[in-house]
Amino acid sequence: SFVSLLHGTFRSHDDPSGEGTTIASVGLGDSFGLVRWGGPAPNEGVQLDVVGSIFAQFDLGAPSNDLINADYLIGLPLTFRRSGFSTRVRLYHQSSHLGDEFLLRSEDIERENLSFESVEILASQEIGPLRFYGGGERIFRREPDTLPDKLFHGGAEFRSGRARAIQLVAGVDLKTTEFYDWSPAVSGRVGLEFARRGLTDHPARLITLMLELYEGPSPYGQFFQDDISYVGVGLHFSLWSDRYLSVGSE
């Protein structure tokens, strides 16, 4: 779960100069393990989960803090991990919707009936405090059909010391498709992570404060044909897991 305060500029084909505003971006999600086959060491093996999440953006520059866009995701990720190497194959569905108040701003605003299903494959390798990952996905049913059908994805992450109560975390994420003439979407984050461990075996609670930057095609579903750049700060909440910080765009 997270909440971010961002200053962003939207640029469309009709208005390349862009329009700036302050955005509150929030996300909420959870994962439930269905089946697990353990490996030779803790945190290794194969696991099938069901996951669900929602991402929403609010325009704080509007009088009523209008909901701009909401993306809903549900998926079935199958993950494998062994000796610092991990892979994930994920089948998922996404649908996106414009906020009612945003729609009422102008008769010229058009709502897309946007939804798709995709299969994603990512592989990663940990080397000390670093993790490198790469892969891609194929969208096999999409509406509208102007959505890209292939996407390539890669990046790197850094964590200064997972055994510490406070550590430095950072990462950069790249996504690119032929639809945008291979112009990459670049997401970067850097900040501090605080781990609060209880007196029992319950996983530690993590709170991460990060500086966030983004440049490229909009990650907000209804605005997939526009570009956006933003900078801001985000507060992220989660339970400890063996996964590294996720720095990918939504």
Secondary structure, DSSP 8 states (H G I E B T S, - for coil): -EEEEEEEEEE-SS-TT-EEEEEEEEEEEEEEEEEEEE-SSTT-EEEEEEEEEEEEEEETTSTT--EEEEEEEEEEEEEEEETTEEEEEEEEEEEEEE-HHHHTT-TT-----EEEEEEEEEEEEEETTEEEEEEEEEEEEEESTTS-SEEEEEEEEEES-TTSSEEEEEEEEEEE-GGGTT--EEEEEEEEEEEE--SSSS--EEEEEEEEEEEEE--SGGGTTSEEEEEEEEEEEEE--SS-------
